[in-house]
Amino acid sequence: MEDNNFRKGDAETDVFGSNVMLNPAPVEKIPDSPTTPEIAYQMVKDETFAQTQPRLNLATFVTTYMDEYATKLMDEAINVNFIDETEYPRIAVMSAKCINIIANLWNSPESNKWKTGALGIGSSEACMLGGVAAWLRWRKKRQDAGKPFDKPNFIISSGYQVVWEKFAKLWQVEMREVPITMDKITLDPEGCIQLCDENTICIVAIEGVTWTGLNDDAEALNNALEEYNTKTGYDIPIHIDAASGGFILPFLNPELKWDFRLKWVHSINASGHKYGLVYPGVGWVVWKDKEFLPEEMSFSVNYLGAEVTQVGLNFSRPAAQVLGQYYQFIRLGFEGYKQTQFNSMSIAKYLHKEIGLIPCFQNFSQEVVNPLFIWYMDSEYAKNAKWTLYDLQDKLSQSGWMVPAYTLPANIQDYIVMRIVVRQGFSRDMADMLLGDIKSAVLELEKLEYPTPSKIATQNKTPVKNKIFNHTGILSKDKNTDKK
Ligand SMILES: *Cc1c(COP(=O)(O)O)cnc(C)c1O
């Protein structure tokens, strides 16, 4: 059919009575002519119908529910570009207020009125900024001491999120991995120290490890580093990647020392759009003090007598998320965040307990420290099972649930696990529906006479074609998927 029919449809034409709806949607070329907004809207909207409902997407950490007022505020700011500080100075100040609030949640010792931090499009940008700052600080010291500065490295557990691989490659900083094993399921402080040398720009500890939901022991790392730095005279700092944990720990586990209370923690990032409870994309990075932010990274803007420091990799970006974040702080307050995170955590613990009771499954860890957890198939059961968790993932997707199955990182890559991330908007009722669907899917899978393709592939140790997931944030290292 001809493309120039695209116009056929006017204010009186019913959307589905129009010529346009008989035409294929454009794939390669822009249509010759316009069509009505109603028709264009319907066509674009309908293309997304076959996708999961975001709130049934238990693979993502990213916010899929905000209340009506938050949504209204964000919609109303949809035409505001954050970078236009001169035209929208209030938003720059609002962002600085958010940084203050977050810095104080993380026990910042900084005495300046405006705490040192930055807004990013997500934790990815925030991690990059934290990493770059550590690298530039290290480089300056090396330069000042007349020492070579061409071989920087940083240390992180093999449970890192893919952004750190990008950081390593884009900035040419060697990434040294401390393996996660079944004995050491989080970052091993001693393992870190063994990898340190004069070229180490920082050690990254993760609060809310993407793969497992667990927290690295930042306090133990800090202690080990204190001893090492004292002995060697180095001053290797810690960057905390608290993409998820940064908005969980302050509310649910305020006693745990993971933040600026620790001497060597010089910077922390978190995703405002994960447990910060804002729609994508917003991330935050905060430095312990102005002195830890290299000058070449910061732009000072003077607004009505207030010094607003601006740092970022990006230029133009939407401002709506800043309004969304500030709204959530005002709307919920400390108590409201605590209640919301408490509910997510309670539902995660409930699911963890119930899944642990299903005979064919085993939880990866006994504890649930963030509102997410992983489990795997009981090894005895797996010997005779005709299916794998990939098949369960497939079955659940037929009921609309997205529950990802994937393999763990190097050293424990033989474990196929499944993960559930519980977020605001996931109720106990939904958890029960999910459990019901998991149980009936298992019953069906147990009736199989022959092994599934994924079972055969797993037995033969050949890659499983996992067609569904490419946005869990962990797949670049997942050798069992065809998506990089
Ligand atoms: C999600 C995540 C990131 C990346 O954050 P985005 O907000 O998706 O850019 C980095 N590190 C960890 C530990 C994460 O969980």
The ligand as an SDF file (V2000), in Angstrom:
LIG
                    3D

 15 15  0  0  0  0  0  0  0  0999 V2000
   21.2800   -0.0880   38.6400 C   0  0  0  0  0  0  0  0  0  0  0  0
   22.6800   -0.0770   39.0760 C   0  0  0  0  0  0  0  0  0  0  0  0
   23.6150    0.7380   38.4350 C   0  0  0  0  0  0  0  0  0  0  0  0
   23.2660    1.5600   37.2210 C   0  0  0  0  0  0  0  0  0  0  0  0
   22.3090    2.4790   37.5840 O   0  0  0  0  0  0  0  0  0  0  0  0
   21.2890    3.1870   36.5940 P   0  0  0  0  0  0  0  0  0  0  0  0
   20.5230    4.0210   37.5500 O   0  0  0  0  0  0  0  0  0  0  0  0
   20.4870    2.1040   35.9500 O   0  0  0  0  0  0  0  0  0  0  0  0
   22.0860    3.9690   35.6280 O   0  0  0  0  0  0  0  0  0  0  0  0
   24.8960    0.7600   38.9270 C   0  0  0  0  0  0  0  0  0  0  0  0
   25.2510    0.0160   39.9830 N   0  0  0  0  0  0  0  0  0  0  0  0
   24.3830   -0.7950   40.6320 C   0  0  0  0  0  0  0  0  0  0  0  0
   24.8460   -1.5870   41.8110 C   0  0  0  0  0  0  0  0  0  0  0  0
   23.0610   -0.8690   40.1900 C   0  0  0  0  0  0  0  0  0  0  0  0
   22.2040   -1.6700   40.8200 O   0  0  0  0  0  0  0  0  0  0  0  0
  1  2  1  0
  2  3  1  0
  2 14  2  0
  3  4  1  0
  3 10  2  0
  4  5  1  0
  5  6  1  0
  6  7  2  0
  6  8  1  0
  6  9  1  0
 10 11  1  0
 11 12  2  0
 12 13  1  0
 12 14  1  0
 14 15  1  0
M  END
$$$$
